[in-house]
């Protein structure tokens, strides 16, 4: 029995629209259900944090330009695994 692994990035939106419109729990639930339908099992959920100063600056600039309505958020990484059977 072989096991395949896959990493999925679940991005989130921030700002006022992200606060009102979407929740991290629902976004993760949707992605996990979609992966389960294709036979993938969740092994681990990790926060996708970026320590990049340039990325943080870009998020702040985008938030100011959109008048605090929208910005990008780091989100989460889903580590998925799936059993692979070979018919030989």
N, C-alpha and C positions, 0 to 999 in steps of 0.2 A: 504494500500500500504506500503510495506516494502522496505527499501533501503539497498543494500549491498555496502560495501566499500572495496577498495583494494589499496595497495601501491606497486608501481613498481619502481625498481631502474634502472636508465638508466646510465650505466657506460660510461665513455669517455676514450680515450687513449691520452696520451700526448707525449711530445718529438717531434722530427722532423717528424716522421711518422704520429703522431696525428695531427700536424699542417698542413701537406700537404694533408693527406688522408681523414680526416673526420671533419665535422663541427657539433657543438652542435645542431644547428637548424635542420639539416637533420636527426640526430639521434633521436631527440625529435619528429620530424614529422613522422618518420617511426613507432615509438612506439605508438604514439597517433592514427595513422591510424589503426594499428593492434588492439588496444583496442576498437576503434569505430566499427570495423567489428564484434566484439563479444558483442556489446551492451553496452559497458562501456563509460561513459562520464567523461571528465577531470574536476575535481573540482578545483585543485590547482597544481602548479608546484613549487617545493622548491629546492634550491641548496643543494646538499648533501655535506656539509662541515664537515670535521673531525678535531677536535682539538687535536687529539692524536699525541704526539711527536714521538712515535714509528712508526706510519703510515707515517708521514712526512719523517722520517729517511729512512724507507724502500723505499719510492718513490725516494729519492735522490740516494740511493745506486743502485737501479735498473736503473736509468737514467745513472749513471756513468759506470756501467757494460756493458750496451748496447751501449756505446759510444754516448750518447745523442740521440739515435734513438727512444727509447720507454720508457714510464713510465705509470703508472696508474694514472688516474685523478678521483676525487670524483664523478663528474657527477650531476645528478638530481634525485629527487623523484617525481613521478607522483602520485597524490592522485586521484583515480578514484571512481565513484559511478555508481550504476545500480539499476533500479527499478525492484523489484521482485514481481511477481504476483503468488499467490497460487491458484490452482484449487482444492477447497475442496467441 
